[in-house]
Structures are given as structure tokens and as C-alpha cells.
Amino acid sequence: MHGKKERGYDYTPLFRFLLSKVGEDWNEIYREASSRLDKTEPIYWLVAMKEEDEKEYVRTGESTYFSGMYVDDNEKLRLVNPELQAKNLTPFCDCCTHTLNGKVFGAE
């Protein structure tokens, strides 16, 4: 009677796994990640397969951000902006704790 709702999925472990594999072979990373997921779509929230889809960072929650990634011509996983750090970002509100790759930013 009710449509299927997807609530409560936390892909933080996937995103941290992807960050830990930067510089490694994309095909191996994808094979390992996809074998543990219910669907592969969340992989592509962070990993761009086309240059026009690349983003420096991706907002994955209300105040949670992760570095954007892409697959280079040698099939290696790379960060879109390897110089990006939490201290370079500004929170959009004062009421939330904002994080980039698990590091808090904007807290005074």
C-alpha cells in the first residue's frame, strides 16, 4: 500500500573507504566497494566519471561534505582538488557542526 522508502542509510564508511584509496586502481576499488553495497549509485555521488561532472566537494548531508573525486586517464582514483582542506570552507549557518571528510570547520 505504501511506496518503498529508503531511510537511514549511512554511506559514510563508503566515502571514507573511497578517500583512503585515492591514487589506486579504480577497477579494483569499484569491485570491492560495489560488492558490499545494496546499490552502486552512492559511489558516483563522490566519484565523477566525466570531467564536466567533477566537483571540488560534495554535500552528503545537512552539514557534511566530502572531497570530490574522479578517475583519471590511467584508471586511478584522484581528488578533484587535492589542496582542499576543512579550514578553506565556510559554514552556511551557525547552528550546525560542519565537516569535510570528517574534519570540523567553522567552529570558533
N, C-alpha and C positions, 0 to 999 in steps of 0.2 A: 503494500500500500504506500510505502514511503520510498523516495529515491535513496540510493546508496550515498551516504555521506562519509567523507574521509576526514576524520578529526583526530588530532593528537599525534600525527606523525612527526617525529623529530629526526631530521636529516643531518643534524649537527655532526654525528660521527662520520657520515659520508663526506661532508665538507672538510672535516679535519683530515680524513684519510687522503682526499684529493690534494690538499695543501702539502701533506707530507711526501707526496710522490712527484712534486714539481721537478722537472729535469729527467724524469724516467720515461720509459716506453709507454706510449698511450694505449696501445693494443693490450698490453699486459694489465695496465691499470684498469681499463674498461672491463676486461674479462673478470678480474677479481671483484670489482665494485658491483657489476651487474649481477653476478652470481649470488649476491647477498641481499638484493633489493626486490621489493614487490613490483616495481616498475623502474624503468631507466630514466624517465623524464627529469627527476631531480638532479641528475648528473649534469644535464645541459642547462640548468639554472645558472651554474657557475662556469661551465666549460663551453666556449664558443667554438663551433666548427667552421664558421665563416668569419672573415675579417670584419665585415660590417656588423656582426653581432657582438664583437668584443666590447667589454665594459671594464673600467678600472676596478669597480667594486659592485657588488650585488646586494641589495637589501633582501634578506631572507625572513625577516620578522619585523615586528613593530620598530625595534631599535637595534637589530642585529644585522651586521654587514660582514661579507666575506670578500676576499680579493677575487677579481675576475680572472679567468684562465683561458687559454686557447691551446690548440695543438699546432705545433709548427710544421714546416715542410719536411722535417726529419722524423715526424711522428712522435715528438717529445712534448710532454705537457709543460707549458710555460705560464708565468704570470703576465697579465697584460701590462701591469706597472709594478715591476719588482721593487721600486723605491717607495711605494705607498706604505705609510705607517699610520697607526691609530692617531698619533698626535697631529697628523695632517688634516684630519676631518673635524667638522664642527657639528655638534648635535642639533637637531631641528627643534628640540624642546628641552626644558629644564627638569621635567618630571620623570624622565626615564633614564635608565642606565644604558648607554650606547656602547656597542662593542664592534671591533673589527678583528676578525679572526680570533675572537676570544679575549682580546685586549680592550680594556675600558678606555674610552676617550671622552673628553669634555667634562670630566668630574673635577671640580675645584675643591 
